[in-house]
Structure formats: C-alpha cells, structure tokens
Amino acid sequence: MNEKQRILIVDDDENIAELISLYLTKELYAVQIAHTGEEALQVFPVFAPDLILLDLMLPGIDGYQVCREIRRTSQVPIIMLSAKGEVFDKVLGLELGADDYMIKPFDSKELVARVKAILRRTSYSPSAPAPAGERQGKFVEYPDLIVNLTNYSVIYRGHTLEMPPKELELLFFLASSPGRVFTRDQLLDNIWGYEYAGDTRTVDVHVKRLREKMGDHPDWTITTVWGVGYKFEVRR
C-alpha cells in the first residue's frame, strides 16, 4: 500500500486548523498541525510534508518569514492562506516562493481541490531527489538547459537549479512550444488550472523569478510579447 501523502497545516486559529484537518483526513491524507511559525519550522524537517498550508498572520514569526526559511532548503509546494486579499499581498507571497494563494474565508471543497491539483502535478518527494541530469521521462532540452517534468528537475549550465513546482511547470510549458506566444490567461489555465482564482500578475511574478534565476542565455530566452503574453524564443 502506498504511503499517505503528508500535509502540514500552519494556522494559529485552532478551529480553522481542525476543520481543514478534518476535510483532508477524510481524503486520506496524513495531517500535522502547527499553530505558530516557530512550531512549523521545528515540525517541518521531522514530518517532511508533501505540501504545506500556511497562514500568513501568525504570532511571532509570520507566514512570509516561514516561507522564506523553508525555501532556503526545500521546494515543497506551499499554499498560502490569508484574510488579506490585496494584490500586493498575493504578489509578495508568490515572490517568496508560494505555489498558490487562497483568501479566507474559502470553500473547503475548493481548498481540497487545489491541494489535490498541486500534489497531482508535482508528485513532490523530499526524501528522494532525482539524480542530476537524468533524462528519463518527459523533458525538454536546449543548450545549457534540461527541464524534466517527470522528476521535477532543472539542470542549468551543468548544475541543478532549485525552483518551486509552478516555476518549473511554467518553464517546461513554454519551452515545449518554442516560438509560440501564450497569453497570460492561457498560461494561467494550463499551469494553475481553470479553477484558479488568481489574476494574471501571478504569471508575471513567476516569469520574473525565472529570469532572475537563469539570466539571459545567448541561445534562448523567455520573451515578453507586449500586450499579449510570453514566449520561449530560440535564437538562431
């Protein structure tokens, strides 16, 4: 029998945390609850979750700082939960490395659906990283770049490049259709799913992070098509 996927819930509201735990337990996930940022950082390496539901407004260390600390060592998927709905808060969360952002109050069925979608797409395994440079499975390859969607690895200039699942999926999607222009809405639909309630700035944030990590390669680049969207351009 396969081991249950593990989800860490980080929320200082005990009622909300228990309610989320109840819904996820019914879906046969293994669940651990932490009520503070400090507790979350202590539990994380021991529990080794496959996904984290992270509230932003925590006592002491807030959710933003927890996300920063976890991203120093891990690319585990993170869904941020917050009563804040301003675009600035969403963008900041995504820039820190979150994979999704949900505004409270949220529908429990939607939360479960997003959890399932992210886990289905990532199949993240913190204890079994893929060997660097492995080309088995579904991948695209360009000079100095191998993006493997099967084992969720990116090899850039001979080294493993750490990036969250959504960044990797976006890079793979664009690189799989070189020269084709995709609108922001098309990218949202294909990477985050049609049910995603975010706005198109989500795409801009992820493209910005990809560019920061890879720079401008002489043979290929992610190009902005002004007023439309983005494309993966191969330079001849």
N, C-alpha and C positions, 0 to 999 in steps of 0.2 A: 504494500500500500504506500502511495506517495505521502511524503511528509506534508503536513499542513503549511500553507504559506502564513508567514507571521506579520502582523501589523501592530505597530506601536502607536498608541493614541496619546497625544500630549495636550491636555486641556485642564485648566485649573477649576473648571466648573464640573463638579463630581456628577451631577445629574446628566449633563450632556455627554460626558465621557462614558458613563454607564449605559446610556441609551445607544450611543454609537457602538459600544462593545457588544450589546445585545444583538443588534442587527448583523454585525459582522460575524459573531459567533454562530448565528443561525445559518450563515453562508459557509460555515465550516472553516473559518479562518482561526488561527491561534492569535489571541489578542493579549497585549500587555498595556497597562495604563500608567502614565506618569503625569503628576499634577503640577510639576514645576519644570523650568528649563534645566535646572541643576540635576534633578532626578532623571530627566530624559537623557542627558549626556552620560550619566552613570549607567543607566539601563541599556543604552544603545549597543555598546560593544559586547555585552553579555547576551542580550536577547537576539541580536543580529537580525533585525526585521527585514522583510522583503519590501515594506512600504511604511511610510510614516505619515500620520495625520497630525499636523502641527498647528495648534492655535497660536496666534501672534501675540495676544495680550496676556502674557504670563507674568506672575510675580517674580521679581529678581531678574534673571536672565530672560529676555523676551524671545519670541519665536524667531525674529530676524537673526539674533545672535546664535541661537541654537542651530539654525540653518547654516550660518557661516561656519560654525565649528564642525558640523557633520560633513560639510562639503570639503573640508581640508583633507579628509581621509576616505570619503565614500561618495559614490554616485547613486546611492539608494534613492528610489523615487520618493518625492515629498509632495504632499498636497497640503497647502496652507489653508487654514480656516480662520476667518475673521469677520467681525461685525463691521469692519471698515470696508466701504465699497468704492472709495475714490480710486481713480485711475493711477494716481501716484503710488498708492499702497500696493496695488496689483503689480505695477511695473517693478517696484523695488523688490517685491517678493520673487518675481521671476528673474530679475538680475542677480539675485543672491543664489539662484540655482534651484528654485522650486519648479516642479513639473506642472502644477495646476494650482488653482486658487478658487476657493468657494466662499461665498458670503453667507454669514449667518443672518437669519435662520435659513436653513436649507432643507430640502426634502430628503428624507432618509433613503428613498429609493434612488434618487439621483446620486447621492453620495456613494451608495453601494455600486451603482453602475459605473461611476468614474473609477472607483477602486479596481473593479474587475477589468475595465478597459486598459488601465495603466499596467496592471500586472500581466494581462494577456499580451500586451505589446512588448513589455520589457523582459519578462522571464528573468528578472534580476537574480543573481546568485552571488552574495557577498563572500561566500566561503570557497567558491570555485572559479576564480578568474580565468578567462580564456588565455591560452598561450599567445604571446605577442606575435603578430604576423601570420596567424593562422588564416588560411584562405578557404577553408571548407564552408559550404553552405551558401547563403545569399550575400554577395558582396559586390562592390564596385571598386575599380582600381584606376588610378591616374598617377602620373609622376609624383613620387613622394607621398602618395596618399592611398590608403586602403581602408574602406569603410565596410565593416562586416556586420550585417543586421542579424545574423544567426547567433553570434556570440557577443554582440553589442560591444565591439571594439573598434577603435580608430587608431591606425598606425600612420603617423605623420613624420616624415623625414627620418624614418627608422626607429622612432620611439612611440610608445603607447601614449596617446593623448587622452587624458581624462575629460569626459564630458557627460552631463546628465542625459538620460534616455531621449528626451524630447529634442535636444540639440542634435543628437546622433541621428534620430529618425528624420529630422528636417534635412540634414546634410545628405543622408542617403537618398531621400526622395528627390531632391534637386539634382544630385549627381547622377541619378539613374536616368534622367532625361536631359542631357546636356543641350543647351541652346534653347530649350523650351521655356517660355515665360509663364509663370504661375501668378495669379492674383493672390493677394493676402487671404481673401475668403476661401479660395481653393486650397491654400496651404493649411488654413485652419480646419477645413473639412477633412482633409486627408491625413493630417498629423494628429490633431486633437479630437477629431470626430465631430459629426454634425450636431451632436447634443451639447457640444462645448459652449458655455455661456459667456466666454471671454470676448474681448474685442481684438481688432486687427493689430493693435500695438503689441500684442503678445508675439506675433511673428517678427516684428521689428526688433524686439528685445533679443530674441533668440538668434537672429541673423547678426546683430551687433556682437553678441558673445562669440559666435563662430568666427567672425572676422578678427576679433581680438586674439583668439587662440591660434589662428592659422596665418594671420597676416595676408599679404598679397603675393601669391605664388606667380611666377612668370609664365607658367603653362596653363593655369586655370584660376578661376575666381568666382565668387558669388557677386553677381552684378545687380545693381538696382535699376529697374526699368521705371523711370519716374512716372507717377500717375497710374501705374499698373501693379507692379509687384517685383518679383525677383526671378533670376535665372542662374543656372550654373553654366558659366561660359568657359569653353575650352579655347585657348589662344593658339592659333596655328603659327 
